[in-house]
Amino acid sequence: MAKPRKVIIIGAGHVGSHAGYALAEQGLAEEIIFIDIDREKAKAQALDIYDATVYLPHRVKVKSGDYSDAADADLMVIAVGTNPDKNKGETRMSTLTNTALIIKEVAWHIKNSGFDGMIVSISNPADVITHYLQHLLQYSSNKIISTSTVLDSARLRRAIADAVEIDQKSIYGFVLGEHGESQMVAWSTVSIAGKPILELIKEKPEKYGQIDLSKLSDEARAGGWHILTGKGSTEFGIGASLAEVTRAIFSDEKKVLPVSTLLNGEYGQHDVYASVPTVLGIHGVEEIIELNLTPEEKGKFDASCRTMKENFQYALTLS
């Protein structure tokens, strides 16, 4: 009999709880444990999801706990931090100081817990925080990633689908770089059923010629802001994104997803976490796929990486 899959979720707020529900609803773990500084909230979130499992198709045990529960866990999800206030001109990167200070404490607990499984961070600023946590833990980079632009890429595909009236599952493309303001779209690699969208624009201008690529890129970038402004937090999209990454790992799918991982020479970048197409399997990151970016796209990707490098260096001053 296979060992039950056990997931620890650090942070029982809107994001962490919806990530937990997505895992339970899709049957991706047999045991889910919430850890939060607010123990009562963690207990309540766990109980709420556990009640729901009575009517879900998969048996899942959901409870709250502490870091002593992490030693034999297979996966740890990091979902701590605060939301930026756009009314004050803040971005995801604006939350770096506060989140990094929380991550320092979380890292100490992880080190002392005996945990050595996969870590998937969904805390913002996603790429810099994941790099910072990897640095604090001195963890193998193939075992610690961020969902990062998995969600932005979904937002891009949804925006394209609305513009061309073709189902989003038939549209393929990636948002690369930062899960934040400096992200970019590799339009030269975006396709519909395998046909490059740039070719479709030329061949069928009556249908595709009116597509505003810049506007669609902005929609992918601003999608989270629309949701945050409207209801105060993102929940369902990030939960589904986390579940997609978890499935790829637990099922050893070798699936390509645009997670944030450590680059050491790929795309001409070194020592920076950035979102790129990555093959995920049971051992985490197995391969990084290098897309043939145009010079303009490469320039935008490099600029995004510079932003994350600079902020990572700032985070190190907090250590």
C-alpha positions in Angstrom: 0.0 0.0 0.0 1.3 3.4 -0.9 2.2 5.9 1.8 -0.6 8.4 2.4 0.4 11.8 0.9 0.7 14.4 3.6 0.7 18.2 2.9 1.6 20.9 5.4 0.1 24.4 4.7 1.8 27.3 6.5 -0.7 30.1 6.7 -4.5 29.6 7.1 -5.7 32.8 5.5 -7.7 33.2 2.3 -5.0 31.9 0.1 -3.8 29.0 2.3 -7.3 27.8 3.0 -8.4 27.8 -0.6 -5.2 26.0 -1.6 -6.1 23.4 1.1 -9.6 23.0 -0.2 -8.4 22.6 -3.8 -6.1 19.8 -2.7 -8.9 18.1 -0.8 -11.5 18.5 -3.5 -9.2 17.1 -6.2 -8.0 14.2 -4.0 -4.3 15.2 -4.1 -3.5 14.4 -0.5 -4.8 12.0 2.2 -3.8 14.3 5.0 -3.7 18.1 5.1 -2.4 20.0 8.2 -2.7 23.8 8.7 -0.2 25.7 10.7 -0.8 29.3 11.6 0.3 31.8 14.3 -3.4 32.2 14.8 -4.1 28.7 16.1 -7.8 29.1 16.4 -8.1 30.3 12.8 -6.0 27.3 11.6 -8.3 25.0 13.6 -11.5 26.6 12.2 -10.2 26.5 8.6 -9.2 22.8 8.9 -12.6 21.9 10.5 -14.5 23.7 7.8 -12.7 21.8 5.0 -12.9 18.6 6.9 -16.7 18.9 7.1 -16.8 19.4 3.3 -15.0 16.2 2.7 -18.1 14.3 3.8 -19.5 15.2 0.4 -16.3 15.2 -1.6 -15.3 12.1 -3.7 -12.0 11.6 -1.9 -11.3 10.7 1.7 -9.0 13.4 3.3 -8.1 14.0 6.9 -7.8 17.8 7.6 -6.6 19.2 10.9 -4.5 22.0 12.4 -1.2 21.3 14.0 2.4 22.6 14.5 5.8 22.1 12.9 6.3 18.8 14.7 3.8 17.4 12.2 6.1 18.3 9.3 8.9 15.7 9.7 7.2 13.0 7.6 5.2 15.3 5.2 5.7 15.1 1.5 4.9 18.7 0.6 4.9 22.0 2.3 2.9 25.0 1.0 4.0 28.4 2.2 1.1 30.9 2.2 2.1 33.6 4.6 2.3 37.4 4.2 0.2 40.4 3.6 -1.7 41.9 0.6 -0.4 45.1 -1.0 -2.6 48.2 -0.9 -3.0 49.5 -4.5 -4.6 52.6 -3.2 -1.3 53.5 -1.6 0.6 52.7 -4.8 1.9 49.4 -3.4 2.8 46.3 -5.6 3.5 42.7 -4.6 7.1 43.7 -4.3 6.1 46.4 -1.7 5.3 43.6 0.7 8.8 42.1 0.6 10.0 43.5 4.0 7.0 42.3 6.0 6.9 38.9 4.3 10.6 38.3 4.5 10.5 38.9 8.3 7.8 36.3 8.6 9.7 33.9 6.3 12.8 34.2 8.6 10.8 32.8 11.5 9.1 30.1 9.3 12.5 29.0 8.0 13.8 28.6 11.5 10.8 26.3 12.3 11.3 24.3 9.1 14.9 23.7 9.8 14.1 22.4 13.3 11.2 20.2 12.2 13.1 17.6 10.3 11.1 18.3 7.1 12.9 17.4 3.9 10.1 17.2 1.3 9.1 19.5 -1.6 8.3 23.1 -0.8 5.9 25.2 -3.0 5.7 28.9 -2.0 2.7 31.0 -2.9 3.7 34.0 -0.7 4.3 37.3 -2.4 6.5 38.7 -3.8 6.6 35.1 -5.1 9.9 34.8 -6.8 12.1 36.8 -4.4 10.5 35.2 -1.3 11.1 31.7 -2.7 14.7 32.5 -3.4 15.1 34.0 0.1 13.6 30.9 1.7 15.8 28.7 -0.4 18.8 30.7 0.8 17.8 30.6 4.5 17.2 26.9 4.4 20.2 26.1 2.1 17.7 23.8 0.3 18.3 22.0 -3.0 16.8 24.4 -5.6 15.0 21.5 -7.4 12.9 20.9 -4.3 11.7 24.5 -3.7 9.7 26.4 -6.2 6.9 29.0 -6.5 3.6 28.8 -8.4 4.5 32.3 -9.6 3.2 32.8 -13.1 1.3 29.6 -13.3 -1.7 31.8 -12.3 -0.7 34.7 -14.6 -0.4 32.3 -17.5 -3.9 31.1 -16.8 -5.1 34.7 -16.7 -3.4 35.3 -20.1 -5.1 32.3 -21.7 -8.4 33.4 -20.3 -8.0 36.9 -21.7 -6.9 35.5 -25.1 -9.9 33.1 -25.1 -12.3 36.0 -24.5 -10.7 38.0 -27.3 -10.8 35.3 -30.0 -13.7 33.2 -28.8 -11.8 30.0 -28.6 -11.7 27.8 -25.5 -8.8 28.7 -23.2 -7.7 25.0 -23.0 -6.8 25.2 -26.7 -4.6 28.2 -26.2 -1.0 27.7 -25.1 1.4 30.4 -23.8 3.4 31.5 -20.9 3.9 34.6 -18.8 7.6 34.7 -17.8 9.7 36.4 -15.2 8.2 37.9 -12.2 4.8 37.2 -10.7 4.4 40.9 -10.5 4.8 44.2 -12.4 7.8 43.3 -14.5 6.4 40.1 -15.9 6.3 39.7 -19.7 4.6 37.5 -22.3 6.6 35.6 -24.8 4.1 36.3 -27.7 6.4 34.6 -30.2 5.6 31.3 -28.5 1.9 31.7 -27.9 -0.2 29.4 -30.0 -3.8 28.3 -30.6 -3.9 24.5 -31.2 -0.2 24.6 -32.0 -0.5 27.5 -34.6 1.5 30.6 -33.5 -0.9 33.4 -32.8 1.4 35.9 -34.6 0.9 33.8 -37.8 -2.9 33.7 -37.3 -3.0 37.5 -37.0 -1.3 37.8 -40.4 -3.3 35.0 -42.1 -6.7 35.9 -40.7 -6.8 39.6 -40.0 -10.6 39.7 -40.1 -10.7 37.6 -36.9 -7.3 37.9 -35.2 -6.1 41.3 -36.6 -7.9 43.3 -34.0 -6.2 41.6 -31.1 -4.4 44.1 -28.9 -1.4 42.1 -27.6 -0.3 44.8 -25.2 -3.8 45.0 -23.7 -3.9 41.2 -23.2 -0.5 41.4 -21.5 -1.8 44.0 -19.2 -4.9 41.9 -18.5 -2.6 39.0 -17.3 -0.6 41.4 -15.2 -3.6 43.2 -13.7 -5.9 40.2 -13.3 -5.0 39.8 -9.6 -5.5 43.5 -9.0 -9.1 43.3 -10.4 -9.8 40.5 -7.9 -8.0 42.1 -5.0 -9.8 45.4 -5.5 -13.2 43.7 -5.9 -13.1 41.3 -2.9 -9.9 41.8 -0.9 -8.0 38.7 -1.9 -7.4 36.1 -4.6 -8.4 32.6 -3.7 -9.8 30.2 -6.2 -7.3 30.8 -9.0 -4.3 30.4 -6.8 -5.9 27.3 -5.1 -6.3 25.7 -8.5 -2.8 26.7 -9.6 -1.3 25.1 -6.4 -3.3 22.0 -7.1 -2.0 21.8 -10.7 1.6 22.0 -9.5 1.0 19.5 -6.7 -0.5 17.0 -9.1 2.4 17.3 -11.4 4.8 16.5 -8.6 2.8 13.8 -6.8 1.8 12.0 -10.0 5.3 12.3 -11.5 3.6 13.8 -14.6 6.7 15.4 -16.1 4.3 18.3 -16.9 5.6 21.6 -18.1 4.4 24.5 -16.0 5.8 28.1 -15.7 6.9 27.8 -12.1 9.6 30.0 -10.5 12.8 28.1 -10.2 16.5 28.9 -9.7 18.3 29.8 -13.0 21.9 29.0 -13.3 22.8 29.8 -16.9 19.4 29.1 -18.5 18.2 32.1 -20.5 21.6 33.7 -19.8 20.6 34.3 -16.2 22.4 33.2 -13.0 21.4 33.0 -9.4 17.9 34.3 -9.8 14.4 32.7 -9.3 12.2 33.4 -12.2 9.2 31.8 -13.9 10.1 29.7 -16.9 8.6 26.6 -18.5 9.7 23.8 -16.2 9.3 20.0 -16.2 7.9 18.9 -12.9 8.0 15.4 -11.5 8.2 13.4 -8.3 11.7 14.9 -7.5 10.6 18.4 -8.2 12.3 20.4 -11.0 13.6 17.9 -13.6 14.3 20.2 -16.6 14.1 23.8 -17.6 12.8 24.4 -21.1 14.5 27.3 -22.8 12.2 29.1 -25.3 13.6 30.9 -28.3 12.7 34.4 -27.3 13.0 37.3 -29.7 15.6 40.0 -28.8 12.8 42.3 -27.6 11.3 39.5 -25.4 14.7 38.6 -24.1 15.3 42.2 -23.1 12.1 42.3 -21.2 12.8 39.0 -19.5 16.3 40.2 -18.5 14.8 43.4 -17.1 12.4 41.3 -15.0 15.3 39.2 -13.6 17.2 42.4 -12.7 14.3 43.6 -10.7 14.2 40.3 -8.8 17.9 40.1 -8.3 17.9 43.6 -6.8 15.1 42.8 -4.4 16.7 39.5 -3.4 19.9 41.4 -2.5 17.7 43.7 -0.4 16.1 40.8 1.3 19.5 39.4 2.3 20.1 42.6 4.3 17.2 41.5 6.5 18.9 38.2 7.4 
